């Protein structure tokens, strides 16, 4: 995306009765000194990984497009200080039948802001 514009990502395979949320991070190498990606198996989410630090937040709502699809729009400020910045996105949705933690996650998406 470019400064001053919106970037939209689409999330597929969202459980029918769930609302997806987006987490936004600024690093994909460490979180609180621990390396990424981080396995979430010990939290009841076997096969799931945290791919970024979530420095910007963990629960931004996604808009539902259909019974299994959602989208998230990131509005990039128009300041040149953001040019070259990398941002990492990862979506999450509740799914009680998926695992003991009742949560599923996507892979991560890395975006680099341009001008």
JOPEWO-V212598 format. One record per residue. N is the residue number from 0. PSI is psi in degrees with one decimal (* if undefined). D_CENTER is the distance of its C-alpha to the mean C-alpha in Angstrom with 2 decimals. Layout:
[[N:PSI:D_CENTER] [N:PSI:D_CENTER]]
//
This chain:
[[0:161.4:16.05] [1:155.5:19.09] [2:143.0:19.83] [3:3.8:20.78] [4:168.8:18.89] [5:145.9:15.90] [6:127.3:13.18] [7:130.6:12.02] [8:147.2:9.67] [9:136.9:10.84] [10:124.4:9.62] [11:167.3:12.74] [12:35.2:14.42] [13:131.2:13.19] [14:140.1:16.11] [15:-40.5:18.80] [16:13.9:19.22] [17:157.3:15.63] [18:124.1:13.42] [19:150.9:9.68] [20:156.0:7.47] [21:139.2:4.20] [22:145.2:3.84] [23:126.9:5.42] [24:167.2:7.83] [25:-6.8:11.17] [26:140.6:12.28] [27:19.6:11.67] [28:-39.9:15.19] [29:155.4:15.74] [30:117.7:14.78] [31:40.4:17.99] [32:-6.5:20.09] [33:142.8:18.65] [34:150.5:17.57] [35:150.6:14.20] [36:154.5:13.11] [37:126.5:14.22] [38:137.5:15.49] [39:14.5:14.82] [40:-37.1:18.09] [41:-7.8:20.05] [42:14.5:17.94] [43:15.9:18.93] [44:67.0:16.01] [45:137.6:18.00] [46:-2.5:16.44] [47:147.6:12.88] [48:147.4:11.44] [49:124.1:9.27] [50:-7.5:8.62] [51:173.8:8.40] [52:-9.3:10.33] [53:24.1:8.32] [54:-27.6:11.34] [55:-19.4:10.50] [56:162.1:9.30] [57:-6.1:7.64] [58:54.8:8.73] [59:127.2:8.77] [60:143.9:10.49] [61:148.1:10.07] [62:133.8:13.54] [63:129.1:15.23] [64:-32.8:17.07] [65:-170.7:18.97] [66:-21.2:19.36] [67:12.7:16.66] [68:140.2:14.52] [69:168.5:12.20] [70:154.7:10.97] [71:133.3:9.11] [72:125.0:11.32] [73:115.3:11.01] [74:115.9:14.65] [75:122.9:15.75] [76:156.8:18.82] [77:11.9:22.04] [78:138.1:23.00] [79:-15.0:23.84] [80:-16.6:22.52] [81:-10.8:19.01] [82:128.7:20.46] [83:-10.6:19.35] [84:138.0:16.34] [85:139.2:13.33] [86:141.7:9.80] [87:131.6:6.78] [88:142.9:3.34] [89:126.2:1.81] [90:153.4:3.78] [91:151.1:6.87] [92:142.3:10.45] [93:139.3:13.81] [94:92.8:16.30] [95:-26.7:19.45] [96:-7.3:21.05] [97:-38.0:18.46] [98:176.5:19.22] [99:-29.4:20.78] [100:-16.8:17.61] [101:29.3:17.02] [102:141.1:13.26] [103:153.8:11.44] [104:159.6:8.13] [105:176.0:7.30] [106:174.6:8.02] [107:156.6:6.25] [108:125.5:7.28] [109:127.6:9.61] [110:147.3:11.34] [111:127.2:14.65] [112:131.3:16.30] [113:-173.0:19.86] [114:*:22.93]]
//
